[in-house]
Amino acid sequence: MEKDSRDRTVLIVEDSDDARYFMRLALEQVGYLVVEAENGAVALEVAERERPDIILMDLSLPVMDGLAATEKIRSSDGLRAIPIVAVTAHQETDFRAGAKAAGFDAYVTKPIDMDFLSDLITGLLA
């Protein structure tokens, strides 16, 4: 039986409370379970504990940035297969290249088009 959004957990890693809240509401509206982290270090702890189906990772984070957190997740046997989407205000090509090199599966720029993001998540989880 194919999983639908109600069976899927999304980890949102974002230091802005407002941005996290906005993404949480939009994703919960379409049925995802949402867990949150406000920085890369907390994201590692939450990912280990919750084993999310997908991670939405801001790149500019306090304590540990999204690139470093993603590299650590990619080096963990139990977490490395989880799709990770870079979520950032940076649209420059070098940021995209850095995100790809760190192991991100996709790249979304802010402000976030939630319909696009929802379709992207569906595609990555298919």
C-alpha positions in Angstrom: 0.0 0.0 0.0 1.4 3.4 -1.0 1.9 5.9 1.8 0.1 9.2 1.5 0.9 12.5 3.3 -0.8 11.3 6.5 1.8 8.7 6.9 4.7 11.0 6.3 6.8 13.1 8.7 8.5 16.3 7.5 11.3 17.9 9.6 11.4 21.6 9.2 14.8 23.1 10.1 14.4 26.9 10.2 15.6 29.5 12.7 12.8 32.0 11.9 9.8 31.2 14.1 7.5 32.8 11.6 8.8 30.9 8.6 8.7 27.6 10.6 5.1 28.3 11.6 4.1 29.2 8.0 5.6 26.0 6.6 4.1 23.9 9.4 0.6 25.2 8.8 0.8 24.7 5.0 2.2 21.2 5.3 -0.2 20.1 8.1 -3.1 21.4 5.9 -2.2 18.8 3.3 -1.8 16.1 5.9 1.9 15.8 6.8 3.1 15.3 10.3 5.6 18.1 11.1 8.5 18.2 13.6 10.7 21.2 13.9 14.3 22.3 14.7 15.6 25.8 15.0 19.2 25.0 14.1 21.4 22.3 12.5 22.5 20.8 15.8 18.9 20.3 17.0 18.0 19.0 13.5 20.5 16.2 14.0 19.0 15.2 17.3 15.4 15.4 16.0 16.3 13.4 12.8 17.9 10.7 14.9 14.9 10.5 17.2 12.0 11.0 14.7 13.4 9.4 11.5 11.5 11.9 9.2 10.6 11.0 5.7 12.0 14.2 4.4 13.9 17.3 5.7 13.4 20.9 4.7 16.7 22.6 5.7 17.4 26.3 5.8 21.0 26.9 4.9 21.7 30.0 7.1 21.2 28.7 10.7 22.8 29.5 14.1 24.9 26.9 16.0 25.4 24.6 12.9 24.4 25.8 9.4 22.4 23.7 7.0 25.3 22.6 4.9 27.2 21.2 7.9 24.0 19.5 9.3 23.3 17.9 5.9 26.8 16.6 5.6 26.5 15.0 9.1 23.1 13.5 8.2 24.6 12.1 4.9 27.4 10.5 6.9 24.9 8.7 9.3 24.0 5.1 8.2 20.4 5.5 9.6 19.7 8.9 8.1 21.6 9.1 4.8 18.7 8.0 2.6 16.3 10.8 3.8 15.7 13.3 1.1 16.8 16.8 2.1 15.6 20.0 0.5 17.7 23.2 0.8 15.4 26.1 1.7 17.0 29.5 1.4 16.8 33.1 0.4 20.0 32.7 -1.6 19.5 32.3 -5.3 23.1 32.6 -6.4 24.6 29.7 -8.4 27.4 29.1 -5.9 24.9 28.5 -3.1 23.1 25.9 -5.3 26.5 24.2 -6.1 27.4 24.2 -2.4 24.0 22.7 -1.5 24.4 20.0 -4.1 27.9 19.2 -3.0 26.7 18.9 0.6 24.2 16.3 -0.4 20.9 18.1 -0.8 18.3 16.5 -3.2 16.6 19.8 -4.2 16.8 23.5 -3.7 13.9 25.9 -3.0 14.2 29.7 -2.6 12.3 32.0 -0.3 9.6 33.2 -0.4 8.4 29.6 -0.7 5.7 28.7 -3.3 3.9 26.1 -1.1 2.2 24.4 -4.0 5.6 23.9 -5.7 7.1 22.7 -2.4 4.2 20.3 -1.8 4.6 18.9 -5.4 8.4 18.6 -4.8 7.9 16.7 -1.6 5.5 14.3 -3.2 8.0 13.7 -6.0 10.9 13.1 -3.7 8.9 10.7 -1.6 7.5 8.7 -4.5 
